[in-house]
Amino acid sequence: MNDTAWTSGEDLIPVYNAPDESAANIVKSVLEDAGVPAVVRSRQVAWLDSVLVPAEGRWGEVLVPAAEAERARAILAAYETCGDKETD
């Protein structure tokens, strides 16, 4: 899903705190592959080159529509436990 689809004003909920950009993009892909729309939001300031990670405790986060948050968390819990297997 492209990020321009998020202009509808739908509430977005963070479901994953990413330690770095790669992890955020992997989680986003896992969710999208399971049919959950997701977007990555960085907490970094570009010219500071990740200097805020220690202060923020994360690089950024992955957000999903509020209506999909519970399902997204279940998918991520299963992914962390079993690899790339999806829950029913």
C-alpha positions in Angstrom: 0.0 0.0 0.0 1.4 3.4 -0.8 1.6 6.1 1.9 -0.8 8.4 0.0 -3.7 6.1 0.9 -3.4 7.3 4.5 -4.9 10.7 3.8 -8.4 9.5 4.7 -8.1 10.6 8.3 -8.3 7.1 9.6 -6.7 6.6 13.1 -3.4 4.9 13.0 -2.1 2.8 15.9 1.6 1.9 16.5 2.0 -1.9 16.7 5.8 -2.2 16.6 8.7 -0.1 17.9 11.5 -0.5 15.4 15.1 -0.4 16.5 16.2 0.5 12.9 14.8 1.2 9.4 15.4 -2.4 8.2 13.4 -3.9 11.0 10.6 -1.5 10.4 10.4 -2.3 6.7 10.5 -6.1 7.4 7.6 -5.8 9.8 5.7 -3.6 7.4 6.1 -6.3 4.7 5.0 -9.1 7.0 1.8 -7.2 7.9 1.1 -6.2 4.2 1.7 -9.8 3.1 -1.0 -10.9 5.6 -3.4 -8.3 4.3 -2.9 -5.6 6.9 -2.2 -2.2 5.6 0.9 -0.6 7.4 3.0 2.4 7.2 6.5 3.2 8.7 7.0 6.4 10.6 10.6 7.4 11.4 11.3 9.3 14.6 14.7 10.4 13.3 15.9 13.8 12.0 17.7 13.1 8.7 20.7 15.3 9.4 21.3 13.8 12.9 21.9 10.3 11.4 20.1 8.2 14.0 21.6 10.1 17.0 18.1 10.1 18.5 17.7 6.3 18.6 19.2 6.2 22.2 17.1 9.1 23.3 13.8 7.8 21.7 14.5 4.1 22.5 13.6 3.3 18.9 14.3 4.3 15.3 10.6 4.6 14.5 7.4 2.6 14.5 5.0 0.7 12.3 1.5 1.9 12.3 -1.8 0.2 11.2 -5.4 1.3 11.0 -7.0 1.1 14.5 -9.5 -1.5 13.3 -6.6 -3.8 12.3 -4.4 -3.3 15.4 -5.4 -6.4 17.3 -5.0 -8.6 14.2 -1.6 -7.0 13.4 -0.3 -7.7 16.9 -1.4 -11.3 16.6 0.4 -11.7 13.3 3.5 -10.1 14.7 3.4 -12.4 17.8 3.1 -15.4 15.6 5.9 -14.2 13.3 8.2 -13.7 16.3 7.4 -17.2 17.6 7.3 -19.2 14.4 9.1 -17.2 11.7 7.0 -16.1 8.7 3.9 -18.3 9.5 0.6 -16.4 9.6 -2.1 -16.9 12.3 -5.7 -17.9 11.4 
